[in-house]
Every structure is written in structure tokens, then in C-alpha cells.
Amino acid sequence: MNPTSAASLKPVLFVLTSHALKGATGQPTGYYLGEVTHPLAELEAAGIAVEFASIQGGEPPVDGLDVDDAINARYWNDEGFRQAVRTTLKLDDADASRYSAIFFAGGHGAMWDFPDSAAAQRVTREIYESGGIVTAVCHGPAALVNVMLSNGEYLVAGKRVSAFTDDEERAVGLADEVPFLLASTLGQRGALHQPAPDWTAKVVVDGRLITGQNPQSAGGVGAALRDSLLARASA
């Protein structure tokens, strides 16, 4: 690790869902805590700054609040982190030029408000087309299904990706509740989905696109993003 290289990097923008319910079930959801804290731990340990946004801004709903997980507990008990996630930037107000990368955390809420967010599409496209890195984990790649580049092609077309699989969605009993099946829809956009067995860590790096399959992949996505950023900073 080269602290000087890390210090030269623009921050990474972490984007969280603002959607609080799993469809008609009435069950609460939101961003999945471990899919924020585990990548965050990898980046912060390398001296890479992170800022937080959400679709609506302010304090987004949290899911997966597992404080038996040591990394979750460390951040959830840290007032700096709690303040950051209570006061997220509204994604509409994000200036893409300020960031080296964008990261979309999962949680089932992402399936409802990420795909059709004009702000998510704009900021993702601008970061990617300016040479930045686009990353997402679990349901976070829902933000990518409708992102089109300036040439009219889907960002994911022809690229290898990882995301929450259709089998995993069926396993949690929500295949008929989510608005669409994520892996299948990415495939319809031309992505080359790379599934691993259910609940197995899987991270796919295709150039400046880094994606992971499930909560088990979150730390690995953060590590891949860290490595990519540091390699660019020291080049």
C-alpha cells in the first residue's frame, strides 16, 4: 500500500437504496449493512476516502443489521459512520467529476429504486465515461440494468458481471415479489452473467466494471476496487 498514491485519489461514492419495503409483502428492507461496511473497511484500510449518497438523500433504511458481524459492529458503533449514513447526499445532487469510482450497495430495496433512477444512470455513465470505475454487489447491479452509454449501448453489454442470481432469489422466496429477476435482466441487456453456487463469494472484474454476487462477495468487491484504484494511482 502506498499512502501517497491513495491520498491522490478522488473519493469513491457509495450509493444506498432509499426503498424500505419488499413489494407487497410489507416486510422491511433497505440497504444491506454488510454490503456497505465490508467494502468500506477494505477501502478505508488503504486510505481511500468514501462519501455516501442515496436515491432520496438523508437517512436511508437499513437491512441486515447483524451486529454479531465484527465489521458491522465496528461501524454501527462508530458515530462518524452513523452520521455519514444519516446525512447521505441526494444522488441527483452528485457531481460525478468529484469521484474516482461509484459503488452500489445491495439490499432488496435496490430492486425498486435503483433501476429507473435517472440520477443513478447519469452519475454512473459520467464516471465510467470519464475513466472511473463502476462497482456493485448483490442487488446493487440493479442500478446498472438501464445505464446506457453515450453511444446508445448498455454499459453492461458484452461485459462479464456477477449479481444476485435467480436461484438465490428463489431461495429467499422473493422471486415473485421483486420487480424483475436481476441476473436474467442483466443477461437481456447483453451482460455475460457469471454465476457461482448459491451463497458462494464471487467477484468479477471486467476492466473498469467490478461486480459481486451476494453478501459473501462484498469484501471481495471492496478489495478488487481498492486494488484497481491503487494500481491506477501509482501508474
Long-range contacts (C-beta under 8 A, 24 or more apart in sequence): 1-46, 1-47, 1-230, 2-230, 2-233, 2-234, 3-47, 5-230, 5-233, 5-234, 6-46, 6-47, 6-48, 6-229, 6-230, 6-233, 7-47, 8-233, 9-48, 9-49, 9-100, 9-229, 9-233, 10-98, 10-99, 10-100, 11-48, 11-49, 11-50, 11-51, 11-98, 11-99, 11-100, 12-43, 12-48, 12-49, 12-50, 12-51, 12-99, 12-100, 12-101, 12-102, 12-103, 12-225, 12-229, 13-50, 13-51, 13-52, 13-53, 13-94, 13-98, 13-99, 13-101, 13-102, 13-103, 13-123, 13-127, 14-39, 14-40, 14-50, 14-51, 14-52, 14-53, 14-103, 14-105, 15-52, 15-53, 15-54, 15-55, 15-91, 15-102, 15-103, 15-104, 15-105, 15-114, 15-120, 15-123, 15-140, 15-143, 16-52, 16-53, 16-54, 16-55, 16-60, 16-85, 16-88, 16-105, 16-107, 17-54, 17-55, 17-60, 17-61, 17-105, 17-107, 17-109, 17-110, 17-112, 17-113, 17-114, 18-54, 18-55, 18-56, 18-57, 18-60, 18-61, 18-109, 18-113, 19-55, 19-61, 19-109, 19-110, 19-111, 19-112, 19-113, 20-61, 20-109, 21-109, 22-108, 22-109, 22-174, 22-177, 22-178, 23-112, 23-174, 23-177, 23-178, 23-179, 24-177, 25-174, 25-177, 28-61, 28-63, 29-61, 29-63, 29-107, 29-108, 29-109, 30-60, 30-61, 30-62, 30-63, 30-107, 30-109, 31-60, 31-61, 31-62, 31-63, 31-105, 31-106, 31-107, 31-109, 31-110, 32-63, 32-64, 32-105, 32-106, 32-107, 32-138, 32-139, 32-215, 33-62, 33-63, 33-64, 33-65, 33-66, 33-72, 33-75, 33-76, 34-64, 34-66, 34-69, 34-71, 34-72, 34-215, 34-218, 35-64, 35-105, 35-106, 35-107, 35-137, 35-138, 35-140, 35-215, 35-218, 36-75, 36-85, 36-105, 37-69, 37-71, 37-72, 37-74, 37-75, 37-76, 37-81, 38-71, 38-218, 38-219, 38-222, 39-103, 39-105, 39-135, 39-137, 39-218, 39-219, 39-221, 39-222, 39-225, 40-75, 40-81, 40-222, 41-71, 41-74, 41-75, 41-219, 41-222, 42-219, 42-222, 42-223, 42-225, 42-226, 43-222, 43-225, 43-226, 46-226, 46-230, 48-226, 48-229, 48-230, 51-84, 51-89, 51-99, 52-84, 52-85, 52-88, 52-89, 53-88, 53-89, 53-90, 53-91, 53-94, 54-88, 54-89, 54-90, 54-91, 55-90, 55-91, 55-113, 55-114, 55-117, 55-119, 55-120, 56-90, 56-113, 57-88, 57-89, 57-90, 57-91, 57-93, 58-86, 58-87, 58-88, 58-90, 59-85, 59-86, 59-87, 59-88, 60-85, 60-88, 60-109, 61-109, 63-107, 63-108, 63-109, 64-107, 64-215, 71-219, 90-119, 91-117, 91-119, 91-120, 91-123, 92-118, 92-119, 94-119, 94-123, 96-122, 96-123, 96-126, 96-127, 96-130, 96-132, 97-126, 97-130, 99-127, 99-132, 100-132, 100-133, 100-229, 100-232, 101-127, 101-132, 101-133, 101-134, 101-135, 101-225, 101-228, 101-229, 102-127, 102-132, 102-133, 102-134, 102-135, 103-135, 103-136, 103-137, 103-140, 103-221, 103-225, 104-135, 104-136, 104-137, 104-140, 104-141, 104-142, 104-143, 104-144, 105-136, 105-137, 105-138, 105-140, 106-136, 106-137, 106-138, 106-139, 106-140, 106-164, 106-215, 106-218, 107-138, 107-139, 108-139, 108-174, 108-178, 110-139, 110-140, 110-142, 110-143, 111-139, 111-142, 111-178, 111-179, 111-180, 111-182, 112-179, 114-139, 114-140, 114-142, 114-143, 115-142, 115-143, 115-145, 115-146, 115-179, 115-180, 116-146, 117-143, 120-147, 121-146, 121-147, 121-148, 124-155, 125-149, 125-150, 125-155, 128-155, 128-208, 128-209, 131-208, 132-208, 133-208, 133-209, 133-210, 133-225, 133-228, 133-229, 134-208, 134-209, 134-210, 135-209, 135-210, 135-211, 135-221, 135-224, 135-225, 136-163, 136-210, 136-211, 136-212, 136-221, 137-211, 137-212, 137-213, 137-214, 137-215, 137-217, 137-218, 137-221, 138-163, 138-164, 138-212, 138-213, 138-214, 138-215, 138-217, 138-218, 139-163, 139-164, 139-182, 140-211, 141-182, 141-186, 141-211, 142-182, 144-186, 144-211, 145-180, 145-182, 145-185, 145-186, 145-189, 153-190, 154-189, 154-190, 154-191, 155-209, 156-186, 156-189, 156-190, 156-191, 156-209, 157-189, 157-190, 157-191, 158-190, 158-191, 158-192, 159-191, 159-192, 159-206, 159-207, 159-209, 160-191, 160-192, 160-194, 160-204, 160-206, 161-186, 161-191, 161-192, 161-193, 161-194, 161-204, 161-206, 161-209, 161-211, 162-193, 162-194, 162-195, 162-196, 162-202, 162-203, 162-204, 162-211, 162-212, 162-213, 162-217, 163-193, 163-211, 163-213, 164-213, 164-214, 165-193, 165-195, 165-198, 165-213, 165-214, 167-195, 167-198, 168-198, 168-199, 168-213, 168-214, 171-198
